[in-house]
Amino acid sequence: MIGFTFDYSLVNVVALVVGLLFLANGYYLVRTGREAVAVFVLSVIVGSGLVFVAAFPTAFDAVARLLGLELRARAILVVSNLTLFALVIYLLNRIGTLYDRVSRLNERLSLLDAEMDDRDGNNGDHE
């Protein structure tokens, strides 16, 4: 059984606050309908992870042993880096999708503009 000792520091408080802000921001984005549920899920995962690390700093001793590391700080670093890599991959894919959508919208807008010019016969004047 893993024993939890509480050795809180300023880093734990900052991690707790940032984790709660992640959770609140994810909820706000979904509630206002500005983002997809996937963003909320990512916010919950990252925010919950930060809150967990802040509340139970010694929990990563077991993770460090599992990964063969001697320090829990290294285990936290490895897990956080893997999480950041996953987030960056997700965001890069999302940015690529949004660029494609903007490009298609620009093409459609150009076609509509050309169609308006043909109808009006104004050579680009829509006023």
VOGU-3710 file (C-alpha; in Angstrom, 3 decimals, decimal comma):
1> migftfdysl> 0,000/0,000/0,000  1,247/3,459/-0,844  1,428/5,886/2,040  0,642/9,492/1,305  2,536/12,159/3,171  1,575/15,725/2,565  4,531/17,956/1,797  2,860/20,942/0,204  4,778/23,855/-1,201  4,144/26,916/-3,334
11> vnvvalvvgl> 4,479/24,706/-6,418  1,583/22,571/-5,188  -0,600/25,631/-4,668  0,238/26,973/-8,132  -0,457/23,567/-9,704  -3,804/23,408/-7,894  -4,817/26,893/-9,054  -3,744/26,238/-12,661  -5,544/22,878/-12,651  -8,752/24,469/-11,392
21> lflangyylv> -8,429/27,196/-14,032  -8,070/24,526/-16,730  -11,228/22,832/-15,484  -13,162/26,101/-15,280  -12,003/27,266/-18,717  -12,938/23,968/-20,352  -16,374/24,115/-18,775  -16,824/27,737/-19,855  -15,850/27,023/-23,472  -18,303/24,155/-23,769
31> rtgreavavf> -21,079/25,967/-21,899  -20,867/28,975/-24,216  -20,802/26,660/-27,235  -17,508/28,046/-28,481  -15,621/24,772/-28,552  -16,160/21,075/-29,101  -16,512/18,492/-26,371  -13,008/17,200/-27,222  -11,548/20,451/-25,882  -13,536/19,995/-22,679
41> vlsvivgsgl> -12,244/16,426/-22,312  -8,654/17,579/-22,806  -9,171/20,365/-20,272  -10,596/17,882/-17,773  -7,678/15,493/-18,242  -5,002/18,180/-17,902  -6,804/20,026/-15,101  -7,517/16,844/-13,147  -3,918/15,753/-13,538  -2,653/19,050/-12,149
51> vfvaafptaf> -5,120/18,955/-9,252  -4,132/15,349/-8,499  -0,411/16,152/-8,498  -1,053/19,195/-6,303  -3,212/17,275/-3,823  -1,115/14,089/-3,683  2,505/14,999/-4,452  3,867/11,658/-3,246  1,620/9,639/-5,571  4,245/9,896/-8,286
61> davarllgle> 6,702/7,901/-6,170  4,936/4,772/-7,437  5,032/6,079/-11,010  8,751/6,793/-10,632  9,360/3,228/-9,418  7,267/1,856/-12,273  9,279/3,853/-14,823  12,584/2,941/-13,170  13,371/6,509/-12,144  14,880/7,429/-8,828
71> lrarailvvs> 13,037/10,746/-8,345  9,315/11,508/-8,488  10,142/14,873/-10,098  11,498/12,993/-13,102  8,334/10,878/-13,254  6,198/14,003/-13,198  8,385/15,491/-15,930  8,074/12,389/-18,128  4,278/12,201/-17,727  3,850/15,942/-18,286
81> nltlfalviy> 6,048/15,863/-21,404  4,062/12,966/-22,856  0,843/14,842/-22,117  2,203/17,971/-23,776  3,262/15,989/-26,854  -0,264/14,583/-27,158  -1,751/18,067/-26,776  0,580/19,544/-29,390  -0,295/16,784/-31,867  -4,009/17,397/-31,267
91> llnrigtlyd> -3,631/21,154/-31,667  -1,538/20,835/-34,838  -4,183/18,573/-36,371  -6,894/21,007/-35,321  -4,996/23,970/-36,819  -4,571/22,060/-40,088  -8,295/21,333/-40,198  -9,129/24,967/-39,529  -6,747/26,143/-42,280  -8,503/23,803/-44,707
101> rvsrlnerls> -11,902/25,168/-43,678  -10,755/28,777/-44,086  -9,316/27,953/-47,512  -12,600/26,354/-48,634  -14,571/29,323/-47,305  -12,324/31,724/-49,224  -12,836/29,720/-52,403  -16,624/29,751/-51,950  -16,584/33,463/-51,193  -14,582/34,134/-54,349
111> lldaemddrd> -17,030/32,082/-56,392  -20,003/33,935/-54,869  -18,298/37,262/-55,518  -17,666/36,319/-59,154  -21,289/35,209/-59,493  -22,503/38,534/-58,062  -20,271/40,385/-60,524  -21,708/38,378/-63,420  -25,288/39,082/-62,303  -24,833/42,769/-61,663
121> gnngdhe> -22,462/43,435/-64,520  -20,681/45,982/-62,319  -17,140/44,618/-62,640  -16,614/44,319/-58,889  -18,807/47,183/-57,622  -21,412/45,877/-55,185  -22,608/49,209/-53,771
//
